[in-house]
Amino acid sequence: MTTDKAQAKRIEHLREEEARRDENALRYLLADERGRWFLSRMMERCHVFSSVIPADGNMHRVLVSEGERRVGLELYGNLRTLSAIDETGECAMQRRAAEMEYGQFLARYQERKEL
């Protein structure tokens, strides 16, 4: 095997290892309410389900928010991919549970804020 082929094989192996570790980490986070909270909070902080355009139209803030959104979309995409390849359906259920749990928290927060 030539040096280039050996190097390419090592890089491929490292990428596969990285993907496996990412998948295991996401499964770990989804399996616990605290992990689901954290993932949901990151989605919110990264503007995955909201606009990135601030009320004042500050272009600098738009660019920063868009960068944050890209990170959140990458994470959300990884969660959706994991849900799609999980043959048991457990990851999809846990992802939906995370969304529901966080939505309930936000509703309680909004109620208290309005009092």
N, C-alpha and C positions, 0 to 999 in steps of 0.2 A: 504494500500500500504506500502510495506516495505521501510525502509530508502534507501536501494540500488536502488530500483525501482524508488523512488521519486527523488533521486539524478540523476539517468540516464535520467529521464524525464526532469528535469531542464536543464541538459547538452544538451539534444536534442533540447529543446526549444531555448537555447542560440545559438546553431549552426544554427538553422533555422533563427533566428533574425539576426545573423551575415551575412548569405547568402543573406537575403533580403536587408540588408543595403548595402552590396557590390554591389548587382545588381542595386539598386537605384543610388548609387554613379557613377557607370559606365554609366548608362543611362544619368545622369546629365552631365557628361563629354562629352559624345558623342553628346549631343544635341547642343553644342556650339563649334564654331570654335576654341576658346582658349583651351577648354578641349581636342578637337581632336588633336590640336597641341601638347599639353602636353603628351598625350598618345603616339603619334607617336615619339616624342622626347625620351620618356622613352624606347620605343622599340629599337630605334637606340642606345641609351646609354647602353642598356643591351645586345647588340649584337644579337638580335633576328634574324636578316636577314643577318648576316655577320659572318665571322670566328672569333673565340676567340683566335686564335694562332697569337701572335704578330710577326712582321718581325724578331725581334732579337731572338726569341725562348725562351725568359726568362720564365722559368717554374713557378716562383712565379706569374708573370703577367698572365700566362695561368690559374692558379688556381683562381685568383681573377676574371678574365674575365668569367670563367665558373660559378662562384657564381653569378655574375651579370646576366649572361644569364639565369640561373634558375629562377631568379626573373622575368625577362622579359617574359620567356616562360609561367610562371604561369599567369601573367597578360594577355598575348596573348590568352592563353587557356580560361580564363574567358570571354574575349571579344568574342571569337568564340562560346562559350557555350551560351552566352547571345544572340548572333545573331541567333543561331539555335533554341532557345526556343521562340524568339520573333515572335509571329504570324503575326504581321503587316509587318514584313520585314524591319522596320525602322532602327533597330540597325545594320543590315547588310549593309544597304545603308550608314549609318553614318560611319561605320567602313571603308568601301571602300572610302568614301569621305575623311576620315582622311588620308588614305594611298595616295590618289591622291593629296591632298593639300600639304602634306609633300614632296611628290615626286617632285611636281612643285617647291617648295621652294628650294630643293636640286639642281634641274636643274638650277635655277636662280643663286644660290650660286656658282655653278661650272662655269657658264658662266662668272661671275664677277671675279672669281679667275683666270681664264685663260686670262683675259684682261691685 
